[in-house]
Each structure stands twice: as structure tokens, then as C-alpha cells.
Amino acid sequence: MSSAQSLIDSGSADLVAGRPASVAHLFLERVAATPNAEAYRYPAPVDEHAADSAPGAEQWRSLTWAQTAARVKAVAAGLMALGIQPEDRVALASSTRLEWIIADLGNMCAGAATTTVYPSTNADETAFILSNSGSRALFAENSAQLAKAVDQLGQLPELRTVILFDAPEADAPEADAAGSDAAGTDAAEAGAPEASTPEAEGLNALTVLTLAELEQRGAEYLEQHPDAVEKTVAALDKEQLATLIYTSGTTGRPKGVRLVHDCWAYEARAQEASGLLRSDDVQFMWLPLSHVFGKTLISGQIATGHVMAVDGRVDRIIHNLPVIRPTVMASAPRIFEKVYNGIAGRARAEGGAKYKIFRWAAKVAREHARAVQESRIATGTGTGTAPLGLRLQHGLADKLVYAKIRAAFGGRLRGAVSGSAALAPEIGYFFLGAGVPILEGYGLSETSAGSCVNREEDIRIGTVGRPLPGTEVRIAEDGEILLRGPGVMRGYHDLPEKTAEVLEADGWFHTEDIGELGPDGFLRITDRKKDLFKTSGGKYVAPSEVEGRFKAVCPFVSNILVIGNGRNFCTALIGLDEAVIMPWAAEHGLKGKSYAEVTADPQVHQLIEGFVKRLNADLQRWQTIKKFHLLPRDLDIEHGELTPSLKIKRPVVERTYADAVTAMYAGANEA
């Protein structure tokens, strides 16, 4: 271990150090402290008595902390009635919705450990996760998630029960009718396999309940054992397994990250102590709760007691923002990039003076944000200012452009936390200048997500902020970032050798990220250790830096992969944002063309080439993109090119488009 820089943020140490053993403890404390306060909001179809009963119409409903507790306790007791024991794994395969949180808290209050499964995970990998974790029960969002378990049931000897959030559809797989007392549907009537087949024999061993039925069983259990939940929570030890989160690795099978109760209790108190979340906040939660980023924010919300509006439908984000009017939200950078590209695209389509005004306002926003940040750092007072002329321009741009952007976010947003991938600095400066501060943070599944974050009062664009209270950061001699603290995992599930590769005996976790730690404690990520490559000329290139810069200059890009390991120059595979490029194409004589036809058109290649030249103008010679290939479709999860958290699987993409890469290097003198 080197004698490189090391820093620990000891602020609010008492609050963090005095944390209880688990979030389940915090939850019961929260319910006792503010039982009638609003806890959650969620969308629901309007009933027949609603004023607006149009088909598909929705209304937002609320649960108080006391109402939430009633449901959580019923779920916990229902699991106990099924025979679930402390540290038994109970999986959760669902999109982000209120029921996800109810089920997860129910697991915790029953002493069980939640195994998270992305709803987009295919049947084979779902079976691997359920089998590897030894999950005894599964909360499944709908019949599609149930079908994944049924298809692979022979590989799941531990799985005994599936609890459905949504009532089963008529053609859904049926299970043992005895396990569904309310419905009692005969399996043969629903089209299930005949009883003599092996598939039916396996299916009949599986009990399928609805969530409502589980809660009913729990209510009956509580009549006989009224203090069962409180006793179970009181007996929880901080080192008991609370969650298994399987890394959405870019290569190979995912690894199960073992996070104990103390990890989440720490995250809850650290987020509260940092000022990241406040008791009067309204938080919009749409992130995948199966991902550690979303999961950790549930803990923080319970600690502060603020309102969380829950709706994971990505296509409803823009609609929901002015309805919810959040004060805080969290997102992956891709959403901010898409919002920026959308704003720029609409301004370009309107053309003329409006497009000129937007470009001017975007330039002013970035310059103003930079000036204020530099002034704040220089004075060390926590406040900064811009030159008078720039302030006047900024005031005018605010009236013409920025106010509309803030209104689109609901008008009250004091901070939007960004994580999971790097945020292009130019995007960060733009939104900060427009009055929508993006608080970039850093963490991994192995550190319970929250390790570092920018604070609202001291944002440093281009960094991921300072460590949360109680987390230590250290830079190794080779530049690798090391983390230590209560949020760090206890190891990979059943993989002691893999654990030993990244987790030292004294608690330091090797992140495989490269970074720099400033004297004031702000951490900057420069690249992934494994992604950094050397050209045949001996020059190192950090591809994520180049990719981030391109996203900042090109409003049409969706994904970009820079290639150049062992080559004598860099190239790129580029996927375009369909929602932005197709309107442009229609206005330039390509109306009616498919996405693939548009990206193959010389006009589009010329358009993107202009942005590549702008990118190259600010790069070192060895970093510049000499050639690029526009992909016939954007990268996606379905083709295995993106992880569920939208990280690019570089080896997969390079294999898929190997011919295109080869063509870009045809005739080159490879060293």
C-alpha cells in the first residue's frame, strides 16, 4: 500500500456512529416518530368515482408511515407463516413501484435477505441468480417474471413460493391450487401442463400467491403472534445478511455482493448527516430499485422521513416531473444527456432566432457556472460570483431559457444526484448554470452505492464530491481508488477467491477505478483501470474521458465506444439517439427512412463528422478519433450490449461489430 493521499470525512460522526443495527430498526423508529406523516406517493388507475375516469387515467395516492407499516408488517408476518427464517434469501424481480419497497422492507422486518433481480434479466440468468443465492421465495411483478422461474424450475431446488404483485393473467403458468386459496383456479383450466409431465410435477411443487393473499396470511399470523415482527427486528444483528445484489458485470456471470444490515443503516445515517436528503424533501424515485443506487436511497428516505414519489416507468418521467414537483431526484447521466439533447434538438428544429438564443444561453450557462465555481474555490468562503457582464447575460438568459428548463423539472428541484456512470462536465456546467444542479456522486454495488457525493452548497463539476461521513478514500501507487467504511460489502457470495482479489484484510476495497484525490477532499474519476488502454505508440488513452467529451459536444449521440488498444490510432463506434436524429433526418430529405437507413446515409455521416472534428480539436493527438462507424441500431440491453444500469459491455460490442472495427483499421500499419 502506498503513502498516497488519504482522507476521512468525520463530520456528523455522532449521528453515523450511533446508528441502529438495521434499517428495519430505523423503519420502526420512523413509524413511531411520524406515524401520520406522508411516506410514499404512487400512481394508480382512477376508480369509477373519480372526476376523471377516462381510460388509462391515473391519480397519485399516498400512504402514511403508519399505513406503510401495516402493510410491511403483514408482508413480514406472511413470510414467517411460510417458514422463512432469518437470512433466508427472498428474491425480488420487479420494476420500480411501491410494492417493491413494501416487499423489501417486509423481507428486512422478517429477518430475510433480499436478492434483487432486474426485471429485464433473461430466464437463464434469473435462474442462475435464484439458484446461486439459494432463494426460497420470489416476489415477482407479473406473470412474465413468474414464467422465468417456471421455465427454469428444475434448476431451483430451494424455490418454494412465488408472490405476484399483479394478479395472474388468464394464460399465465399456474401452480399448486392449494397455494392460491383465494383464486383456486384449476391448473388444467388455465392451460398448464398435464399432471403427468415433468414440467407439471415441478410446477405443482411451487406455491403461487398474490401479494394481497400473502398480506392476508400475515394478518392472520399476527393475530396469533402480535409482536412477531418487533421481536424479529429486535433480534437482528448488524452483521446479518440483508441483501444480495448481483453485479451487472460487463463480462461473465454476475457476482452476488453480500451487504449486511449495517451497510444500509450506515448509508441511511450518512445520507442524512451529509445534508443530501432533508425531512421536507419530495423525492422522485424512478431508478431501478434492483440496482444499488436506487436501493440505497430507500434507506436515506427512512432516516429523514421525507416523501418519496415512486414510479419506475421511464416513459412517464417527463410527464411526472411537473406533477410531482420534486425537490430532489436521482438519475443515471444518460437521462440528463437525453434531456439536454431533446432541448437542443427542439431549438434546432425551430431554427432562426430561437436556435441562436438557445446556443447563446447554453454558452452563458456554462461560463457562469464555471466562473462561480472558480470564484468559490478561490475565496474559500463557500460562495462565489461571476463578473458583472456575465451576471447580466445570465439574468437575461434565465428569463428566456433557464426558467422553462426548471419548470420542466417541476420548478422546485434543489439537486439531482447523478451516479452509475460518468457525467460529461459540459452537461454538468449547463444544468448548473440553468439552475438545475446535478450532484455527481460515486459508489459501487460493493460499497452500498453511496461513497462520495457533491453537496448542494459546494458543487465541483468534474468531480464526484467528497466522501460521505465515515467513508475513507485512498489512492494507491498505480492511481487506483481504494475505499473503506461501513458500507463496504462483506464479500462476494460463495466466491472467497474473488473476494480476496478486491478486499484486503484491513477493510480496503479495490474499486478498479483510477482517480485523483484533491487536497480539499474532492475525488475525480479518470477511468476504469481495466478500460484504460495503450496505443501501439505507447500512449495511454482513457476512453471514458473521450466518450464523455463527445457526448458534451454532439447532441445526436446516444452511445459511443472508443477503440484503440494496441492500435496506432483511435476509432469509435457511435450509436445515435433515435428521438433526436430522426426528426433531423425528416427535415433533410430522409423522411420515411428507417433508423438503419438514416445512419447509413452520407448526410448523417457528414453531420456526425463535424462533431468529431470539434471533439478532436480539444484532444491530445493520440486521443483523437481518426475514423468512426455509425451503428445500424443503438446499443441496448436486449442484445446484451448494455448492462441493466446502462453501462456498455465493451467486449460484447467489439465482438458484435468486429467487421466494422476491422474495416476502420484496414490498411493501417499495425504495430
Salt bridges, closest charged atoms under 4 A:
ASP9 OD2 - ARG455 NH2 3.47
ASP9 OD2 - ARG466 NH1 3.85
GLU38 OE2 - ARG41 NE 2.64
ASP47 OD2 - ARG61 NH2 3.64
GLU48 OE2 - HIS49 NE2 3.53
GLU58 OE2 - ARG313 NH1 2.71
GLU58 OE1 - ARG316 NH2 3.32
ASP88 OD2 - ARG136 NH1 2.77
GLU99 OE1 - ARG97 NE 2.88
ASP104 OD2 - LYS295 NZ 3.16
ASP124 OD2 - ARG253 NH2 3.20
GLU141 OE2 - ARG97 NH1 3.06
ASP166 OD1 - ARG97 NH2 2.83
ASP181 OD1 - ARG217 NH2 3.40
GLU215 OE2 - ARG71 NH2 2.83
ASP227 OD2 - LYS231 NZ 3.55
GLU230 OE2 - LYS73 NZ 2.77
GLU239 OE1 - ARG490 NE 2.90
ASP262 OD1 - ARG19 NE 2.79
GLU272 OE1 - ARG269 NH1 2.94
ASP281 OD2 - ARG414 NH2 2.59
ASP311 OD2 - ARG313 NH2 2.74
GLU337 OE1 - ARG334 NH1 3.34
GLU337 OE1 - LYS551 NZ 3.69
GLU367 OE2 - LYS363 NZ 2.81
ASP398 OD1 - ARG406 NH1 2.66
GLU426 OE1 - ARG366 NE 3.44
GLU426 OE2 - ARG370 NH2 2.15
GLU456 OE1 - ARG278 NH2 2.91
GLU456 OE1 - ARG414 NH1 2.87
ASP458 OD1 - ARG376 NE 3.05
ASP458 OD1 - ARG460 NE 3.32
GLU472 OE2 - ARG484 NE 2.97
ASP478 OD2 - LYS529 NZ 2.80
GLU480 OE1 - HIS510 ND1 3.20
GLU480 OE1 - LYS529 NZ 3.14
ASP494 OD2 - HIS493 NE2 3.48
GLU504 OE2 - HIS510 NE2 2.57
GLU512 OE1 - ARG528 NH2 3.37
GLU512 OE1 - LYS530 NZ 3.63
ASP513 OD1 - ARG528 NH1 2.90
GLU516 OE1 - ARG524 NH2 2.97
ASP520 OD2 - ARG460 NH1 2.54
ASP531 OD2 - ARG650 NE 3.50
GLU545 OE2 - ARG549 NH2 3.24
GLU547 OE1 - ARG650 NH2 2.81
ASP577 OD2 - ARG334 NH2 3.28
ASP577 OD2 - LYS338 NZ 3.32
ASP636 OD2 - ARG633 NH1 3.94
ASP636 OD1 - HIS639 ND1 2.85
GLU641 OE2 - ARG633 NH2 2.62
GLU670 OE2 - ARG567 NH1 3.95
